[in-house]
Amino acid sequence: MTDPGPPQLSPPLAVACPGPAGYTELRRRIREEGLMDRRPRYYAIKIAVVAVLLGGGWAAFFALGDSWYQLLVAVYLAAVFGQVAFLGHEAGHRQIFRSRRGNDLVGLVYGNLLIGLSFGWWTGKHNRHHAYPNQEGRDPDITIGALAFTRDQARGRRGVTRVLARYQAYLFFPLLLLEAVSMHVISIRAVLKGPVCRWRLEGLLLLVHAAAYLTAVLLVLSWPRALAFLAVQQGLFGLYLGCAFAPNHKGMPVLSEEDNLDFLRRQVLTSRNVSGGRLTETMLGGLNYQIEHHLFPAMPRPALRRCRLLVRAFCAQTGLLYCEKGLVSSYSEVLRHLHAAGR
């Protein structure tokens, strides 16, 4: 289906150029439309559905027993773990409840307990990313040892890491298979000696998850099948998360430490939307509306679709570049950027 182009606001926003004043007017319109209001019914249903899907996956696991068909269950659980992670992400941005306590409860249960990722570590890291997306020295998401996002980063690599940088475009998707394991390790390290405030509670929940997960796998499956199950489930879980987050900023302009853009330009110019319908929205956890999410991080997921219309029209009216690509095109741009930076 062809894109009809930026929709027109009715009435149009009374602003002729982007900047702080323009963002203030845009934010006023967003609030007038009620797009920042909480959606308790939506999230009550979403939380319940994801819980049922997760419970159903583990019920199938125990019912199937020691069988190679468990690898199908592993694929299913990898996808459901991704949906659980999206809810944890939304809790971290306080999209679900207005109170911090309610969001933290969802984040700790759906993050630490159900999938074994530290909610406190993730929230701290992700908030720094939102403050300075794609800015060298400030965004933790472009300071990754395995990848180089600029030519200067690649030039600074030596030995094996330099070889990895040179071929990183070819290695990108295989490396994502290790993403979940890496996040588990970082979560444990953050709880033990990192900036996690409730480290005792988070550590206990991570321990309960690991004990329950590994006990179930090792009790039901023989060693060869257990290892295969772990590799497939955790590998695809990491791949899923990486593929959901990668199109958002990778391949977009990387800002130097000296760049000092205003909030509106910083968020819009470094972010990329992914076009698609409700299936894309569900599979990417609403992250396909990345520009709107960065402009209004606390906006509930179901409001982002309407918000996109207003933001696109605002950008068209003010001449601010608004990037939106298809999913395949987004991955192509990511790989081209990594290839150019690495070589």
Secondary structure by P-SEA (a helix, b strand, c coil): cccccbbbbccccccccccaaaaaaaaaaaaaaccccccaaaaaaaaaaaaaaaaaaaaaaaaacccccaaaaaaaaaaaaaaaaaaaaaaaaccccccaaaaaaaaaaaccccccccaaaaaaaaaaaaacccccccccccccccccccaaaaaaccaaaaaaaaccccaaaaaaaaaaaaaaaaaaaaaacccccaaaaaaaaaaaaaaaaaaaaaacccaaaaaaaaaaaaaaaaaaaaaaccccccccccccccccccaaaaaaaabbbbbbcaaaaaaaccccaaaaaaacccccccaaaaaaaaaaaaaaaaccbbbbbcaaaaaaaaaaaaaaaac
